[in-house]
Amino acid sequence: VLTLGRDDLLHNWRTSLPPDAPNRFLVNIQPDQLPALEQFFSEHQIKAPPLFPMVRGRLSAINGKAVTPEDYTDPRAKRLLEREFNLSWATEMQPGNQLVTGSWWAKGDADQAVLSVEEGIAKTVGIKLGDKLTYDVAGSSFTASVTSLRKVDWDSFRVNFFVVAPPGVLESYPASYVTSFHLPPERAEVMNQLV
């Protein structure tokens, strides 16, 4: 029964994905590797996927009050507070993200200390619109206000983040890049060349 149920779930999941859903993921791309990566995609006639900056930060306070895993009874909340979050920045909201409450920043809002948070993690950790979140990033901290909550389609296999800031907030911190893209099975050897 478990095998049949598992196979049925996997089949339904696979058939619900679009045929060009990302099936390759690149992580920990360093800033100095970006030009060579873009050139590689061009030389191999692969549509260059969007590259997303990623900064690792640990949530240390909400509204000036320190938070620790011990403050929560929910096991998921505890796990989230024990690890670093993947933070990113973007001018526009990614496809597959939908604003639930609040507002996304305008292009002129660069450098504003504001954040958009995924609604599920906000509920789990107890984050609300207007809260001021403090993150520790590589030994220094920054504080920003939550101006929107987003629903994220995690099943899209696109790169998504729990927390996003506008440009100008996170760029001074160490960042790597991440992306996902679709590579037809008959071109799998390209990944060996890329690596």
Residue frames as a rotation matrix with the C-alpha (Angstrom) as fourth column:
VAL 1
0.573 0.820 0.000 0.00
0.820 -0.573 0.000 0.00
0.000 0.000 -1.000 0.00
LEU 2
0.447 -0.485 -0.752 2.84
0.150 -0.788 0.597 2.41
-0.882 -0.380 -0.280 0.86
THR 3
-0.627 -0.722 0.292 4.61
0.374 0.049 0.926 1.67
-0.683 0.690 0.239 -2.42
LEU 4
-0.217 0.637 0.740 1.44
0.958 -0.007 0.287 2.23
0.188 0.771 -0.608 -4.47
GLY 5
0.751 0.510 -0.419 0.63
0.613 -0.775 0.155 5.41
-0.246 -0.373 -0.895 -2.53
ARG 6
0.066 -0.834 -0.548 4.17
0.146 -0.535 0.832 6.72
-0.987 -0.135 0.086 -2.95
ASP 7
-0.709 -0.343 0.616 4.21
0.604 0.156 0.782 5.97
-0.364 0.926 0.097 -6.69
ASP 8
0.186 0.875 0.446 0.82
0.961 -0.257 0.104 7.64
0.206 0.409 -0.889 -7.13
LEU 9
0.716 0.027 -0.697 1.94
0.371 -0.862 0.347 10.76
-0.591 -0.507 -0.627 -5.24
LEU 10
-0.318 -0.925 -0.207 5.17
0.168 -0.269 0.948 10.99
-0.933 0.267 0.241 -7.26
HIS 11
-0.535 0.190 0.823 3.29
0.843 0.183 0.506 10.54
-0.054 0.965 -0.258 -10.53
ASN 12
0.574 0.817 0.055 0.77
0.816 -0.576 0.042 13.27
0.067 0.021 -0.998 -9.63
TRP 13
0.483 -0.480 -0.732 3.57
0.186 -0.761 0.622 15.59
-0.855 -0.437 -0.278 -8.55
ARG 14
-0.575 -0.785 0.229 5.61
0.357 0.011 0.934 15.02
-0.736 0.619 0.274 -11.73
THR 15
-0.342 0.507 0.791 2.63
0.925 0.035 0.378 15.52
0.164 0.861 -0.481 -14.04
SER 16
0.700 0.621 -0.353 1.72
0.681 -0.730 0.065 18.79
-0.217 -0.286 -0.933 -12.28
LEU 17
-0.003 -0.786 -0.618 5.11
0.206 -0.606 0.768 20.32
-0.978 -0.125 0.164 -13.14
PRO 18
0.787 0.197 -0.584 5.52
-0.482 -0.395 -0.782 22.19
-0.385 0.897 -0.217 -16.41
PRO 19
0.887 -0.430 0.168 7.81
0.457 0.766 -0.453 20.42
0.066 0.478 0.876 -18.91
ASP 20
0.224 -0.848 0.481 10.43
0.259 -0.424 -0.868 23.16
0.940 0.319 0.124 -18.57
ALA 21
0.980 0.114 0.166 10.51
-0.132 -0.257 0.957 23.15
0.152 -0.960 -0.237 -14.77
PRO 22
0.209 -0.968 0.137 14.05
-0.917 -0.243 -0.316 23.63
0.340 -0.059 -0.939 -13.46
ASN 23
0.977 0.052 -0.206 15.91
-0.001 0.970 0.243 20.35
0.213 -0.237 0.948 -13.05
ARG 24
0.071 -0.988 -0.137 19.43
0.795 0.139 -0.590 21.69
0.602 -0.067 0.796 -12.40
PHE 25
0.972 0.235 -0.027 20.55
0.188 -0.699 0.690 23.83
0.143 -0.675 -0.724 -9.49
LEU 26
-0.003 -0.989 0.150 23.75
0.556 -0.126 -0.821 25.80
0.831 0.081 0.550 -9.05
VAL 27
0.950 0.282 -0.134 24.65
0.254 -0.446 0.858 27.04
0.182 -0.849 -0.496 -5.56
ASN 28
0.553 -0.749 -0.365 27.59
0.356 -0.184 0.916 28.82
-0.754 -0.636 0.165 -3.98
ILE 29
0.401 -0.384 0.832 28.48
0.840 -0.209 -0.501 30.68
0.366 0.899 0.239 -7.17
GLN 30
-0.072 -0.528 -0.846 31.06
0.761 -0.577 0.295 33.30
-0.645 -0.623 0.443 -6.27
PRO 31
0.649 0.402 -0.645 30.78
0.014 -0.855 -0.518 36.86
-0.760 0.327 -0.561 -7.63
ASP 32
-0.146 -0.791 -0.595 34.00
-0.719 -0.328 0.613 36.49
-0.680 0.517 -0.521 -9.65
GLN 33
-0.760 -0.083 0.645 32.56
0.234 0.890 0.391 33.38
-0.607 0.448 -0.656 -11.36
LEU 34
0.188 0.966 -0.177 29.51
0.139 -0.204 -0.969 35.19
-0.972 0.157 -0.173 -12.79
PRO 35
0.191 -0.096 -0.977 31.06
-0.856 -0.503 -0.117 36.37
-0.480 0.859 -0.178 -16.10
ALA 36
-0.814 -0.546 -0.200 32.49
-0.576 0.711 0.403 32.91
-0.078 0.443 -0.893 -16.88
LEU 37
-0.607 0.669 0.429 29.16
0.325 0.702 -0.634 31.29
-0.725 -0.246 -0.644 -16.05
GLU 38
0.373 0.753 -0.543 27.24
-0.227 -0.493 -0.840 33.64
-0.900 0.436 -0.012 -18.32
GLN 39
-0.154 -0.524 -0.837 29.77
-0.966 -0.098 0.239 32.98
-0.208 0.846 -0.491 -21.09
PHE 40
-0.919 -0.176 0.352 29.37
-0.161 0.984 0.071 29.21
-0.359 0.009 -0.933 -20.59
PHE 41
-0.078 0.970 0.229 25.59
0.303 0.242 -0.922 29.42
-0.950 -0.003 -0.313 -21.02
SER 42
0.429 0.211 -0.878 26.02
-0.623 -0.635 -0.457 31.53
-0.654 0.743 -0.141 -24.15
GLU 43
-0.483 -0.741 -0.466 28.59
-0.861 0.307 0.405 29.19
-0.157 0.597 -0.787 -25.72
HIS 44
-0.962 0.123 0.245 26.35
0.115 0.992 -0.047 26.17
-0.249 -0.017 -0.968 -25.11
GLN 45
-0.687 0.723 0.068 23.18
-0.262 -0.334 0.905 27.84
0.677 0.604 0.419 -26.40
ILE 46
-0.300 0.590 -0.750 21.46
0.905 0.425 -0.028 27.56
0.302 -0.687 -0.661 -23.03
LYS 47
0.345 0.495 0.798 19.18
0.172 -0.869 0.464 30.40
0.923 -0.023 -0.384 -22.05
ALA 48
-0.721 -0.692 0.030 21.00
0.134 -0.181 -0.974 32.09
0.680 -0.699 0.223 -19.17
PRO 49
0.202 0.820 -0.535 18.90
0.797 0.179 0.576 31.68
0.568 -0.544 -0.618 -16.01
PRO 50
0.559 -0.002 0.829 18.47
-0.324 -0.921 0.217 34.54
0.763 -0.390 -0.515 -13.55
LEU 51
-0.282 -0.719 -0.635 21.15
0.561 0.414 -0.717 34.53
0.779 -0.558 0.287 -10.85
PHE 52
0.704 0.642 0.304 20.04
0.062 -0.483 0.874 35.43
0.707 -0.596 -0.380 -7.34
PRO 53
-0.364 -0.838 0.406 22.30
-0.404 -0.250 -0.880 36.87
0.839 -0.484 -0.248 -4.64
MET 54
0.648 0.531 -0.546 22.22
0.230 0.547 0.805 35.07
0.726 -0.647 0.232 -1.32
VAL 55
-0.347 -0.664 0.662 23.45
-0.561 -0.419 -0.714 36.29
0.751 -0.620 -0.227 2.06
ARG 56
-0.046 0.275 -0.960 23.41
0.558 0.805 0.203 34.01
0.829 -0.526 -0.190 5.11
GLY 57
-0.580 -0.111 0.807 22.04
-0.475 -0.759 -0.446 35.57
0.662 -0.642 0.388 8.29
ARG 58
-0.602 0.348 -0.719 20.69
0.682 0.692 -0.236 34.40
0.416 -0.633 -0.653 11.64
LEU 59
0.235 0.764 0.601 17.53
0.047 -0.627 0.778 36.01
0.971 -0.154 -0.183 13.03
SER 60
-0.645 -0.604 -0.469 18.63
0.505 0.124 -0.854 37.42
0.574 -0.788 0.225 16.40
ALA 61
-0.801 0.400 -0.445 15.80
0.245 -0.460 -0.854 39.76
-0.546 -0.793 0.271 17.47
ILE 62
-0.289 0.798 0.529 12.21
0.769 -0.136 0.625 40.73
0.570 0.587 -0.574 16.73
ASN 63
0.603 0.522 0.604 11.27
0.187 -0.828 0.529 44.29
0.776 -0.206 -0.597 17.70
GLY 64
0.077 -0.716 0.694 14.48
-0.690 -0.541 -0.481 44.63
0.720 -0.442 -0.535 19.71
LYS 65
0.485 0.121 0.866 13.79
-0.782 0.503 0.367 41.49
-0.391 -0.856 0.339 21.81
ALA 66
-0.578 -0.785 -0.223 16.38
-0.813 0.530 0.240 38.75
-0.070 0.320 -0.945 21.42
VAL 67
0.653 0.756 -0.057 14.99
-0.756 0.645 -0.106 35.47
-0.043 0.112 0.993 20.08
THR 68
-0.603 -0.785 0.142 16.42
-0.780 0.617 0.102 32.00
-0.168 -0.050 -0.985 20.63
PRO 69
-0.518 0.406 -0.753 15.20
-0.255 0.767 0.589 28.49
0.816 0.497 -0.293 19.77
GLU 70
-0.832 0.148 -0.535 14.30
0.531 0.495 -0.688 27.99
0.163 -0.856 -0.491 23.44
ASP 71
-0.809 0.551 -0.205 11.65
-0.415 -0.782 -0.465 30.73
-0.417 -0.291 0.861 23.12
TYR 72
-0.158 0.745 -0.648 9.49
-0.950 0.063 0.304 28.42
0.268 0.664 0.699 20.96
THR 73
-0.089 0.209 0.974 7.64
-0.504 0.834 -0.225 25.15
-0.859 -0.511 0.032 21.57
ASP 74
0.890 0.429 -0.154 7.00
-0.316 0.339 -0.886 24.46
-0.328 0.837 0.437 17.86
PRO 75
0.338 -0.810 0.479 9.80
0.454 0.586 0.671 22.15
-0.824 -0.009 0.566 16.59
ARG 76
0.367 -0.188 0.911 9.86
0.904 -0.161 -0.397 23.89
0.221 0.969 0.111 13.18
ALA 77
0.902 -0.034 0.431 10.27
-0.089 -0.990 0.109 27.31
0.423 -0.136 -0.896 14.80
LYS 78
0.705 -0.685 0.186 13.12
-0.150 0.112 0.982 25.94
-0.694 -0.720 -0.024 16.91
ARG 79
0.227 -0.624 0.748 14.86
0.825 0.532 0.193 24.56
-0.518 0.572 0.635 13.79
LEU 80
0.599 0.061 0.799 14.44
0.631 -0.649 -0.424 27.85
0.493 0.758 -0.427 11.96
LEU 81
0.914 -0.238 0.329 16.03
-0.369 -0.825 0.428 29.80
0.169 -0.512 -0.842 14.82
GLU 82
0.584 -0.733 0.347 18.92
0.114 0.498 0.860 27.32
-0.804 -0.463 0.375 15.06
ARG 83
0.023 -0.554 0.832 20.00
0.931 0.315 0.184 27.93
-0.364 0.770 0.523 11.47
GLU 84
-0.680 -0.279 -0.678 20.93
0.008 -0.927 0.374 30.78
-0.733 0.249 0.633 9.22
PHE 85
0.506 0.859 0.080 18.38
0.241 -0.052 -0.969 32.13
-0.828 0.509 -0.233 6.79
ASN 86
-0.499 -0.519 0.694 19.10
0.840 -0.093 0.534 32.64
-0.213 0.850 0.483 3.10
LEU 87
0.267 0.512 -0.817 18.45
0.267 -0.854 -0.447 36.34
-0.926 -0.099 -0.365 2.56
SER 88
-0.338 -0.365 0.867 18.34
0.932 -0.001 0.362 37.99
-0.131 0.931 0.341 -0.86
TRP 89
-0.325 0.288 -0.901 17.63
-0.029 -0.955 -0.295 41.27
-0.945 -0.070 0.319 -2.56
ALA 90
-0.516 0.243 0.822 15.53
0.850 0.270 0.454 42.07
-0.111 0.932 -0.345 -5.62
THR 91
-0.959 0.241 -0.150 13.89
-0.264 -0.951 0.161 45.01
-0.103 0.194 0.976 -7.33
GLU 92
-0.155 0.936 -0.315 10.85
-0.885 0.010 0.466 43.01
0.440 0.351 0.827 -8.43
MET 93
0.098 0.310 0.946 8.98
-0.726 0.672 -0.145 40.14
-0.681 -0.672 0.291 -6.84
GLN 94
-0.867 -0.497 -0.033 9.83
-0.405 0.664 0.628 36.77
-0.290 0.558 -0.777 -8.37
PRO 95
-0.162 0.799 -0.580 7.31
-0.730 0.298 0.615 34.80
0.664 0.523 0.535 -10.44
GLY 96
-0.081 0.210 -0.974 5.49
0.356 0.919 0.169 32.34
0.931 -0.333 -0.149 -8.21
ASN 97
-0.817 -0.116 -0.565 5.39
0.571 -0.294 -0.766 34.85
-0.077 -0.949 0.306 -5.33
GLN 98
-0.049 0.867 0.496 2.12
0.519 -0.402 0.754 36.53
0.853 0.295 -0.431 -4.42
LEU 99
-0.827 -0.203 0.524 1.68
-0.246 -0.708 -0.663 39.47
0.505 -0.677 0.536 -2.07
VAL 100
-0.310 0.712 -0.630 -0.56
0.810 0.545 0.218 38.49
0.499 -0.443 -0.745 0.85
THR 101
0.779 0.508 -0.368 -0.41
0.626 -0.671 0.397 41.70
-0.045 -0.539 -0.841 2.86
GLY 102
0.168 -0.714 -0.680 1.54
0.275 -0.629 0.728 44.93
-0.947 -0.309 0.090 2.84
SER 103
0.960 0.132 -0.246 3.27
-0.175 -0.404 -0.898 46.41
-0.218 0.905 -0.365 -0.17
TRP 104
0.393 -0.846 0.361 6.31
0.908 0.418 -0.008 45.65
-0.144 0.331 0.933 -2.30
TRP 105
-0.004 -0.480 -0.877 8.85
0.301 -0.837 0.457 48.43
-0.954 -0.262 0.148 -2.62
ALA 106
0.967 0.247 -0.069 9.04
0.043 -0.419 -0.907 50.82
-0.253 0.874 -0.415 -5.55
LYS 107
0.530 -0.808 0.257 12.17
0.710 0.257 -0.656 51.12
0.464 0.530 0.710 -7.68
GLY 108
0.175 -0.450 0.876 13.05
-0.184 -0.889 -0.420 54.35
0.967 -0.088 -0.238 -5.87
ASP 109
0.856 0.252 0.452 13.06
-0.475 0.033 0.880 52.58
0.207 -0.967 0.148 -2.48
ALA 110
0.392 -0.793 -0.466 16.60
0.394 0.602 -0.695 51.22
0.831 0.089 0.548 -2.83
ASP 111
-0.625 -0.766 0.147 18.59
0.082 -0.251 -0.964 51.41
0.776 -0.591 0.220 0.40
GLN 112
0.098 0.711 0.696 15.39
-0.843 -0.313 0.438 51.40
0.529 -0.630 0.568 2.50
ALA 113
-0.889 -0.431 0.157 15.76
-0.437 0.693 -0.574 49.05
0.138 -0.579 -0.804 5.48
VAL 114
0.115 0.972 0.206 12.66
-0.934 0.176 -0.310 47.00
-0.337 -0.157 0.928 4.68
LEU 115
-0.899 -0.388 0.201 11.94
-0.335 0.907 0.255 43.30
-0.281 0.162 -0.946 4.16
SER 116
0.170 0.901 -0.400 9.40
-0.928 0.283 0.244 41.01
0.333 0.329 0.884 2.55
VAL 117
-0.690 -0.377 0.618 8.90
-0.640 0.716 -0.278 37.74
-0.338 -0.587 -0.736 4.46
GLU 118
-0.651 0.446 -0.615 7.33
-0.170 0.703 0.690 34.46
0.740 0.554 -0.382 3.30
GLU 119
0.061 0.823 0.565 3.99
-0.791 -0.305 0.530 34.03
0.608 -0.480 0.632 5.08
GLY 120
0.671 0.219 -0.709 4.61
0.093 0.923 0.373 30.47
0.736 -0.316 0.599 6.35
ILE 121
-0.265 -0.848 -0.459 7.82
0.728 0.137 -0.671 31.30
0.632 -0.512 0.582 8.14
ALA 122
-0.624 0.110 0.774 6.25
-0.357 -0.921 -0.157 34.52
0.695 -0.374 0.614 9.45
LYS 123
0.467 0.875 0.125 3.42
-0.588 0.202 0.783 32.54
0.660 -0.439 0.609 11.03
THR 124
0.529 -0.302 -0.793 5.77
0.470 0.883 -0.023 29.89
0.707 -0.360 0.609 12.44
VAL 125
-0.474 -0.839 -0.266 8.15
0.744 -0.220 -0.631 32.38
0.471 -0.497 0.729 14.07
GLY 126
0.249 0.675 -0.695 5.47
0.914 -0.400 -0.061 34.97
-0.319 -0.620 -0.716 14.95
ILE 127
-0.817 -0.536 -0.210 6.49
0.403 -0.793 0.456 37.77
-0.411 0.288 0.865 12.57
LYS 128
0.301 0.953 0.032 3.90
0.787 -0.230 -0.573 40.40
-0.539 0.197 -0.819 11.67
LEU 129
0.249 -0.091 0.964 3.69
0.738 -0.626 -0.250 43.29
0.627 0.774 -0.089 9.26
GLY 130
0.696 -0.027 0.718 5.58
-0.257 -0.943 0.213 46.25
0.671 -0.332 -0.663 10.75
ASP 131
0.906 -0.417 -0.080 7.87
0.267 0.414 0.870 44.12
-0.329 -0.809 0.487 12.94
LYS 132
0.540 -0.827 -0.153 11.53
-0.818 -0.475 -0.324 45.09
0.195 0.301 -0.933 13.05
LEU 133
0.971 -0.238 -0.017 13.78
0.239 0.966 0.098 42.08
-0.007 -0.100 0.995 12.43
THR 134
0.438 -0.899 -0.005 17.45
-0.865 -0.424 0.268 42.00
-0.243 -0.113 -0.963 13.37
TYR 135
0.974 -0.198 -0.111 19.77
0.134 0.897 -0.421 39.60
0.183 0.396 0.900 11.59
ASP 136
0.378 -0.925 0.046 23.36
-0.402 -0.118 0.908 38.72
-0.834 -0.361 -0.416 12.42
VAL 137
0.991 -0.120 0.054 25.37
0.094 0.362 -0.927 38.43
0.092 0.924 0.370 9.20
ALA 138
0.350 -0.937 -0.023 29.04
0.576 0.234 -0.783 37.46
0.738 0.261 0.622 9.41
GLY 139
-0.318 -0.528 -0.788 29.43
0.943 -0.094 -0.318 38.99
0.094 -0.844 0.528 12.86
SER 140
-0.988 0.105 -0.116 27.61
-0.085 -0.982 -0.171 42.27
-0.132 -0.159 0.978 12.20
SER 141
-0.420 0.903 0.089 23.93
0.771 0.407 -0.491 43.00
-0.480 -0.137 -0.867 12.41
PHE 142
-0.948 0.282 0.147 21.28
-0.153 -0.809 0.567 44.99
0.279 0.515 0.811 10.60
THR 143
-0.535 0.841 -0.078 17.65
0.402 0.173 -0.899 45.77
-0.743 -0.512 -0.430 11.43
ALA 144
-0.947 0.311 -0.081 14.84
-0.218 -0.436 0.873 46.24
0.236 0.845 0.480 8.93
SER 145
-0.428 0.879 0.207 11.04
-0.584 -0.094 -0.807 46.53
-0.690 -0.467 0.554 9.04
VAL 146
-0.728 0.310 0.611 8.68
0.547 0.800 0.246 43.97
-0.413 0.514 -0.752 7.53
THR 147
-0.623 0.491 -0.609 6.61
-0.564 -0.821 -0.086 45.76
-0.542 0.289 0.789 4.87
SER 148
0.148 0.734 -0.663 5.04
-0.957 0.276 0.092 42.73
0.250 0.621 0.743 3.20
LEU 149
-0.259 -0.112 0.959 4.25
-0.382 0.924 0.005 39.06
-0.887 -0.365 -0.282 3.57
ARG 150
-0.236 0.060 -0.970 4.38
-0.968 0.069 0.240 36.79
0.081 0.996 0.042 0.50
LYS 151
0.628 0.349 0.695 2.94
-0.293 0.934 -0.204 33.46
-0.721 -0.076 0.689 -0.47
VAL 152
-0.262 -0.820 -0.508 5.60
-0.904 0.025 0.426 31.44
-0.337 0.572 -0.748 -2.29
ASP 153
0.854 0.455 -0.252 5.05
-0.519 0.770 -0.371 28.56
0.025 0.448 0.894 -4.72
TRP 154
0.061 -0.889 0.454 7.81
-0.768 0.249 0.590 26.30
-0.637 -0.385 -0.667 -3.42
ASP 155
0.291 0.125 0.949 6.77
0.231 0.953 -0.196 23.50
-0.929 0.276 0.248 -5.82
SER 156
0.937 0.116 -0.328 7.89
-0.255 -0.415 -0.874 25.53
-0.237 0.903 -0.359 -8.85
PHE 157
0.531 -0.833 0.156 11.55
0.801 0.554 0.227 24.51
-0.275 0.005 0.961 -8.38
ARG 158
0.433 -0.401 0.807 12.49
0.252 -0.806 -0.536 28.13
0.866 0.435 -0.248 -8.99
VAL 159
-0.619 -0.685 -0.384 14.86
0.631 -0.143 -0.763 29.80
0.468 -0.714 0.521 -6.57
ASN 160
0.453 0.754 0.475 12.89
0.135 -0.585 0.800 31.44
0.881 -0.299 -0.367 -3.73
PHE 161
-0.709 -0.705 -0.017 13.77
0.195 -0.172 -0.966 33.02
0.677 -0.688 0.259 -0.41
PHE 162
-0.024 0.645 -0.764 12.10
0.991 0.116 0.066 33.34
0.131 -0.756 -0.642 2.98
VAL 163
0.459 0.082 -0.885 13.33
0.458 -0.875 0.156 36.94
-0.761 -0.477 -0.439 3.31
VAL 164
0.009 -0.396 0.918 13.96
0.966 -0.233 -0.110 39.49
0.258 0.888 0.380 0.55
ALA 165
0.073 -0.078 -0.994 15.19
0.467 -0.878 0.103 43.10
-0.881 -0.472 -0.028 0.81
PRO 166
0.986 0.167 0.027 15.35
0.107 -0.490 -0.865 45.85
-0.131 0.856 -0.501 -1.80
PRO 167
0.329 -0.916 0.228 18.72
0.718 0.087 -0.690 46.57
0.613 0.391 0.687 -3.44
GLY 168
0.023 -0.465 0.885 21.11
-0.220 -0.866 -0.450 48.53
0.975 -0.184 -0.122 -1.25
VAL 169
0.690 0.308 0.655 20.40
-0.685 -0.015 0.728 46.79
0.234 -0.951 0.201 2.06
LEU 170
0.860 -0.240 0.451 22.50
-0.049 0.840 0.541 43.61
-0.509 -0.487 0.710 1.88
GLU 171
0.887 -0.461 0.000 25.16
0.070 0.134 -0.989 44.27
0.456 0.877 0.151 -0.75
SER 172
0.268 -0.841 0.470 27.85
-0.836 -0.445 -0.320 45.11
0.479 -0.307 -0.822 1.80
TYR 173
0.328 -0.093 0.940 27.68
-0.685 0.661 0.304 41.58
-0.650 -0.744 0.153 3.25
PRO 174
-0.774 -0.633 0.010 29.41
-0.474 0.591 0.652 38.47
-0.419 0.500 -0.758 1.84
ALA 175
0.360 0.932 -0.051 27.17
-0.664 0.217 -0.716 36.99
-0.656 0.291 0.697 -0.85
SER 176
-0.833 -0.400 0.383 27.17
0.031 0.657 0.753 34.04
-0.552 0.639 -0.535 -3.18
TYR 177
-0.351 0.716 -0.603 24.74
-0.928 -0.352 0.123 33.38
-0.124 0.603 0.788 -6.02
VAL 178
-0.617 0.292 0.731 22.25
0.092 0.949 -0.301 30.62
-0.782 -0.118 -0.613 -6.74
THR 179
-0.358 0.560 -0.747 20.14
-0.922 -0.338 0.189 29.67
-0.147 0.756 0.637 -9.74
SER 180
-0.263 0.302 0.917 18.00
0.113 0.953 -0.281 26.90
-0.958 0.030 -0.284 -11.20
PHE 181
-0.238 0.172 -0.956 17.35
-0.912 -0.378 0.159 26.06
-0.334 0.909 0.248 -14.84
HIS 182
0.689 0.521 0.504 15.97
-0.263 0.827 -0.496 23.38
-0.675 0.209 0.707 -17.14
LEU 183
-0.400 -0.792 -0.461 18.41
-0.851 0.134 0.508 21.19
-0.341 0.595 -0.727 -19.05
PRO 184
0.584 0.648 -0.490 16.93
-0.787 0.599 -0.146 18.59
0.199 0.471 0.860 -21.42
PRO 185
0.709 -0.271 0.651 18.01
-0.227 0.786 0.575 15.04
-0.668 -0.555 0.496 -20.50
GLU 186
0.800 -0.401 0.447 19.82
0.600 0.502 -0.623 14.58
0.025 0.767 0.642 -23.83
ARG 187
0.439 -0.665 0.605 22.15
-0.067 -0.695 -0.716 17.47
0.896 0.273 -0.350 -22.88
ALA 188
0.996 0.035 -0.086 23.11
0.080 0.149 0.986 16.14
0.047 -0.988 0.146 -19.45
GLU 189
0.335 -0.942 -0.002 26.81
0.935 0.332 -0.124 15.97
0.118 0.040 0.992 -20.45
VAL 190
0.222 -0.206 0.953 26.87
0.187 -0.950 -0.249 19.78
0.957 0.233 -0.173 -20.40
MET 191
0.932 0.167 0.321 26.82
-0.266 -0.286 0.921 19.65
0.246 -0.944 -0.222 -16.60
ASN 192
0.639 -0.767 -0.049 30.13
0.708 0.563 0.426 17.76
-0.299 -0.307 0.904 -16.55
GLN 193
-0.061 -0.647 0.760 31.68
0.808 -0.480 -0.343 20.50
0.587 0.593 0.552 -18.67
LEU 194
0.506 0.333 0.796 30.20
-0.098 -0.894 0.437 23.18
0.857 -0.299 -0.419 -16.44
VAL 195
0.988 -0.151 -0.022 31.59
0.052 0.201 0.978 21.61
-0.144 -0.968 0.207 -13.29
